[in-house]
């Protein structure tokens, strides 16, 4: 008897602050904890057969995959109440059938200071490490609860730049969260921080 057929996958939908996004949580690990991938369009999703399949739904505009959930962002002016059953059924069937989540050899990059300025001073490097630690331990878990992710991009002269992914990208409340929540936390814990900005998000 096939082990795949024995594995019952449950999928439930969870709303988040972005009205255009929906988080689909599964009892199945898709990626190791702490790793995630964000696909803003079909072209960027070549490494993930699952994401490519999701983009076949004409209303899907973004796919974000993390440890045990997939966040889908819709573009069309359609109600989630009509879309959720279709997406839940698809995800359940796809994962139960053992469909590939990623291509062979794929490796998600763990969020880190990969984009940080390599010429940063030792002091800036130390500050960056503190910021990454705070983001990893205090901010990311809360952001993941809402179906998104935040990654550190750079620190320069008091300004922290971050990437917002998944449901956080394009979310109306993302700027408020960034300023009222994340910026206040970092300023309190790391006095050198003067401002937090999101790459590609205007305040």
N, C-alpha and C positions, 0 to 999 in steps of 0.2 A: 504493500500500500504506500502511495507516495506521501512523503512528509509534507509537501506543499499543500495537498488537499486537506490535510489535517489542520493546517494553520488557518484559523479563522481570524480575519483582520477586521477590527472594528474601526470605524471612522466617524468622528463627530465634528460638527462645524461650531466654531467659536467666533463670535463677533469681536472686533477690536475698534480702537478709536477712529480708524480710517474707514469711512462708510463704503468706500469702493473696494476694500479688501476683506477677505474671509480666511480664517485660519482653520485648516482641516487637520485635526489631531488623530494619530493612529496608535495602536498598541504594537507598533513595529518600529524598530530603529532604522532610520534611513541614512543617518550620518553619525559619526562619533560625537559625543557631547562637546559643545564648544566650537563645532565647525558648522559652516553654513555656506550656501551659494545663492546668488541673486541673479536672475535672468530678466533684464528689462525688455527683451524682445526675443523672437524666434532665432535670429542670427546668433545671439550670444549663447543659445542653449544647445549647441551642437554636441556637447559632452554628456548631455542627459536625455536619453530616450523618453523618460517620464515627462520632463518639461516640454519636449517637442510635441508629445501627444496632447498635453494640456493646451498648447498654443493652437492646436487644431480646432478647439472651440473658438468660434469667431469673436466671442466677447472677452476672451482672456488676453490681458495686455502685459501682465508681469507674473513671474513665478519665482517664489522664494522657497528653498528647501533647507530645513534644519534637522536637528536630531530626530524628532519623531513627529514632525508636522510639515505641511506644505501650505504656504500662504499664497492665495490666488487673488490677483487684482484684476477687476473687470474694467472694460472701457465703455461698453455699450450702456445705454440708458435702460437697463433692465433691473428688475427687482431680484434681490438675493433669494427670496422665497421660491422663485421659479428655477433658479440656477443650482441651489444647494443640493437638491435630490439627485440631479444629473451628475454633478461633480463627485458627490459622495459615492454613488454607485460606480462611477468610472474608477476612482482611486481604490476602492475596495476590491473590485474585480481585477484591476491591473496588478496590485501588490499580491493578492491571493494567488494569482496565476504565475507568480514569480517573474513578472516583467522586470527588465533591468532598470534600475534607478539611474545609474551612470554607466558610461562606456568603460570597458576594461582598461585598467591602468590609470583611471581618473583618481586624482588626489586633491581633496579640498584643502585650501590653504587656511591654516588657523589664523584668526585675526591677530595681527601683530603690527609693529611699527615698520612695515615693509616700505611704506612711502616716505618715511621720515628722512629729513635732510641728512645725508651722510657726512656733511661737513659741520654738523651741529657740535657745539662745545660740550665738554664733559658735563658741565652743569645742566645744560639743556637736555642731554641724554638722560641724566638722573631724574630730571623733572618729567620727561616723557615716560620713563619707566613707572613713576608714581601714578601718572595719569592713566596709563594702560591698565595698571593693577586695579585702580578704582573703577574704571569702565568694566573690566572683566568681572569683578566681584560684586559691584553694587548696581551698576546700570544695566549691563547686558541681560541678566536674568529677568529683570522687570520688563525690558523691551521685548524679549523673546515671548513673554507671557502674552504680549499684544501682537504676536505674529511677525515681528520684525527683528532687526539687528542693528547694532551700532559698532563701527570699527574706527580705531584711531588712524588718522592720516598724518598729521604733523603738529609740531609745536614750534612756534616762532615768535619771539618777543612778546610773550604773554598771551598769544592767541592760539587756541587749540582748534584744529580743524578735524572734523569727523565725517565719516560716510554714514548715511542712513540707508538701510536696505529693507526689502520686503514691504510690510504694511506701513512702515514709517516713511517710505518714499512717497511723497505727494500727499501725505496725511495733513488735513487742515490743522490739527492740533500739534503737529510735530515741532513747529517753531516755539509754541508755548512751553512744551515739554523741554525743549532744548535750553530755553532761557530760564524758565522758572525752576526747573528741576536739575538738569545736568550742570548747567553753568554755575548755579548756586552751590551745588555739592562740591564741584571742583575748586571753586574759589575758596570755599571754607577749608577744604582739606589740603589744597596746594596754593598757598598765598601768592605765588608768582603768576597764577592764571588770572588774566584780566577779562577774557572773553572766550566764548565757545561758539564756533560757527559750523554750519553743515555745508559740505561740498555740494555746490549746485542748488542750495536752498537760499532764497532771499528772505530777509527779515523785514 
